[in-house]
């Protein structure tokens, strides 16, 4: 059985770990008793997870150390289990999953390992949803922006096969509890004929609502729903019926509907809404809305005409990191550079552990030259 001293020795090595000492330190740890039992491996993983959370900028160094330990596995020790145990610890307990990116990059674990482990996780803090990002970006966005991902875990575990094999039907039936022939189904399929047949005497589509089950039960009007999923024909029909039968929409309700228009990200709906309701989206408040819903074409359109203060710029950067929208981050930084805005990309308050995790997991591969453009080595954040 390993002694407490082995854990102290490991911490001492991690405190002084450098690129040049990785090989020697890994050999030293592999020969201790702590490496020779499964309980010892759990202890090593626990210590490493603590360091990973406390010192996120050293993530690549810790990943290289883990890889070196893994390569030293033999019949005399249990190091072959180390990567699996560390993966379990990271997904269940750590707020900094950036190291998952580094471990994948080094070949220690695979995306499939992460997906499989997440599917088996019934509680704990989950910062990323790689399975959703891989198969369905829009579903990923909705879940990522919700308040509580933990309660969703068991539902995801039950329905992974459906998600992969039949995503459209899965979204419709699981999330909206919609069946063919219902008003919800008509809107999802953008079938105006079905919708008008279901309502021969059109109600106030802005008040008529149905139950939508995502993370929790919510209520949404038919008009808001059509806007939020980009159903152009149904939106146009229902808006016209609403304006013809009930008159203009009051300002507060108009504002809420405008947020769903941004969420849906459909330019045709946006223009219909602007023209019919005399509404303008050229406002800094819609910068955050378009970022958080990943509607970067709308963001680009807004940036062409709007003035942004330094405060709004900082908020926009934070929004990009909050929801992992790296394309928007690059767009905002280019806009700032082109408009003479001074922005310190290394502001500490913007780059905490959670945002680092969201920023780096798989996303850096999309924009590997971003750090060169803005004169900052983002791999060191």
N, C-alpha and C positions, 0 to 999 in steps of 0.2 A: 504494500500500500504506500502511495506517495505521501511525503510529509508536507507540512505547510511551508517548509523552507523552499521546496521546489517552486511553489507559486511565487515566493518572494524573489527567487533567482530569475524566474521568467520576467517579472515586472522590472527587475533591474536591467535585464537585457533590452526590454522594450523602451525603457527610459533613454538608453544610450544608442538605440538602433540607428545605423547609417547604411547607405547602399553598399559600402565596402565591407561591413561586418555581417551582412545578412547570412552568408554561407556558413561562416564560423559559428555564429550565434545559433543557427538552426541545428547544426551538428551537436552543439553543446546541450541544447534542450532535448534533442532526440535521444540522448543517452541517459537522461534522468528518469527516475522511477515514474514521474508524472506522465511520461509518454507511453508507459507500458500497460496501462489499464484503461478501460472505457471511462471509468469515473475520472481518471486523470485527464483524459481528452476533453471531457466536459468542463473540467477546471481550466484547462488551457483556453478553450473556446470562450468561457466566461470572462477570463482576464483580457483576451484579445478584443472581445466585443466592447468591453468597458473602454479600452484605449481607443478603439475605432470611433466610439461616440464622443469621447473627450477631445480627440485630436483629429478631426476630419481631414485636415490638410495633409496628414501623413498617410492617408488611405493607400496610395500607390505603394508606399514603403511596406505597410503592413500586409498588403496583398502579396507582394513579392516574398515576404517572410513566410506567409502561409503556404505559398507555392513550394518554397524550398523545404519546409517541414513535410509537406505532402510527398515530395519526391524522395524523402528519406524513410518512407514507410517500409517496414519489413516484418518478418515473422516475430521479431523480438519486441516490436512495439505496436501500438494501435493507431498510428498516425494516419493510416488509410481512411479512418473515420472522421478525421478532423474537419475536412471541407463540408461534409454533410452536417455535422453538429454546429459548425459556425453558421451555415446557411439557416438552420433552424433558429438559432439565437438571434440572428439579424432580423429575420422576418417577424419573429414574435415580439422582440423587445427593443431593438435599436431604432432610434430616430434618424440615424444616418445610414442609408442604404447605398450611398455612393460607392462603397467598396464592392458591392455586387457587380457594378460595371467593371471595376478593375479586375475582379476575380474571373469574370467572363472573358475579358480581354486577354487575360493570361492563360486561359484554357483550364482553369481549376474547376469551374462549374459551367454549366450551360444554361441558356434561357429556359430549356425544358426542365432543368432541375428547379429553377426558381418557380416556374408555373406549377410543377407538381407539388412542391413544398407549400406554396400558397394555397393550393386547393385543399391541403390537409390541415390548414391552420384554422382553428375554430374561434380563436380570440387573439388578443394582442394588437399591437399597433402596426398597421399596414400603411406604408407611405406610397407604395406604387402598386399598379394593377397591370402587370405586363401582358397577361392574357387578353385583357380588354384592349389595350393599346395595339396589340398585334392584329386582332380580328375585327375590332369595331371601334374606331376612334370616337365617333359621336356618343356612343354609350359610355366610353371611358370618360369623356368630358363631363357628362351629366353626373356620373357617380363621383368623379373627382371633386366636383364643386359642391357636393352634398355635405351635410354637417357630420354625418357619422357613417364611416365605411364599415365599421366593425360588424354591425348588425346584418350587413349584406353578405358576409363571408359564407354562411351556411347555404344561402340561396345560390351563390356562385358555385359552391362545391356540388350541389345537386344538379346543376344545369350546364356544366362545362361542355358536354357533348352537344347539347342543343345549340350552344353559343357558337361552336366551331362549325357545325354541319348545316345549320339553317338559321342564320343570324337574323334575317328579315322577319321571318315568322316568329322567332324567339322574342325580338324586340316588341312586336305588335301584341302578342298574346300574353307574355309574361309581365311586361311592364305596364301595359295599358288595359290588361284584362279584356281585350276586345275580341269579339267574334264576328265573322262575316255577317253582313246584314245590319249591323248596328251603326249609329251615327259616328262613333269613334272609328270604326273600320272604314267608313266612307271618307273620313278626313285623312286617315293614314294612307289610303290608296288614292286620294285626291279625286274621288268619284262624285262629281257635282250632281249627276242624275240621280244616284242613289240617295244623296243627302236631301235633294229637293223632294223626292218621293216620300222620304221618311217624315218630312215636315211640310205637308201641303199648305198649312197655315203657319208661315215662318215665325218662330218666337224671337225674343231678343237674344241673339247668339252670343252677346257679351255677358248676359246674365245666366243663360242656360249652361249648366256645368255638369261634369261627370267626375267620378272618383278615379284618380290616377294613382297607381301604386308603384313607387320607386323605392327609396329607402323607407319612407313612411307614407301613409295615406295622405294625399293632397287632393284639392279640388281645383279644376281649371275649366275656364269657359271654352266652348267650342271654337270661338274666334281666336282666343289666345293659343289654343292648342294647334290650330292650323298654322298660325304665324310661327310657333316655336319649332315645327317640324318641316316648314317650307312647302306646305301644300297650297300652291298658288291659286288654282282654280276655286277650291273651296273657300279660301280666304277672301278672294275677290267677291264671290257670290254672297257670303255671309256679311261682309262689311257693307256691301251695297244694300242688302236687306235691312241691316241694322240702321243705316243712315236714312233710308227711305221711310221706314216704319216708326223708328223711335227718335229720329233727329240726331243732332250733333252729340258727340261723346264729350263728357265733361273732362276738364284738364287732368285731374288726378287719375282717372281711369284710362285716359289717353296715354299717360306716361307709363302705366303698367303694361299696356298693350305694346308700347314702343319697345320695351325691354324684351318682350317675346319675339318681336320682329327681328331684333338684333340676334337673339338666340338662334332663330331659324336660319339666319345668314343668307336669305334669298333676296337678291337685288330687285327682282321684279315685285315681290311683296313690299319691299322697302319703298320703292317708287310709287306703288299704288297707295300705300299708307300716307306718304308725303302729300301726294296730289289730292286725295279724297278728304284728308283730315287737316290739310294746311299745316303740316308739321315739318320741322327741320331736325335732322340728326347731326348737323354740323355743330357739335357742342363737345366740350372736353369730357363731360360725364359719360359719353358713349364710347370714349377711348377705352376705359376700363371694361365696359360691357363687351365690346368686340374682342378684347384680349382674352377675357375670362371664358368666352364661348368659342375661342379659336377661329373667329371670323376675320381672318387677316386681310382679306380683300376689302372688307368694309373698313377696317382700320386704315388701310392705305388710302382709301377714298376720303375718309375723314381728315387724315393728316394733310391732304392737299389744300384744305381751306381753313383749318382751325389754328388759332394761336394757342400755344401751350406755355404756361408758366413753369418755373423751376419746380414748384411744388407738385403740379400735375405730372411733370416729367418723372419725378421720383416715384409718385404713385403708380404711374404706368410701368416703370421698371419693376416695382414690387409685384404688380399684378402679373407680369410676364413670368416671374419666378414662382409666384404662388401656384400657378396652374401649369407650369412646365411648358409654356408657349415660347420656345426658343426662336422660332421664325419671327414672332412679333418683337422679341427682345432685340434681335439684330436690326429689324426695321426701325424701331424706336431710336436705337443708338445711331443709326445712319441719319435719321431725321435730325437728331440733336446735333450731330457733327455738321450737317449741311446748313443748319440754322444758327451756328455759332454758339450753341449752348454748351456750357462747361458742366461736365458730369463726372464725378469720381466713381468709377465702376467698382472700386474696392471699398465703398462705404460699408462699414461693419454691420450697421443695422439692417442692411438689405440681404446680407449673405449669412444667414444662420444655418444651423445644421440641417433643418428640414428643406430649406430652399436649395442647399447644395445637393441633397439627395435627389430632389425632383429635377434639378437642372442637369445632372450628369448621367443619370441612368439611361443609357442607350441614346441620349439626345446629342451628345457631343459628336457622334458619328455623322449626324446630319449636317453639322456646321463646323468641320474640323479647322477651318481657317479663320474662325471668328476672332480668336485672340490676336491674330496677326493684323486684322483690319483695325482693331481699336487699341493696339499697342499695349495690350495687357495679356499676360499669360494666364488664361482662365483655368489651365490645368493645375494651377497652384492655389486656387481659392479653397 
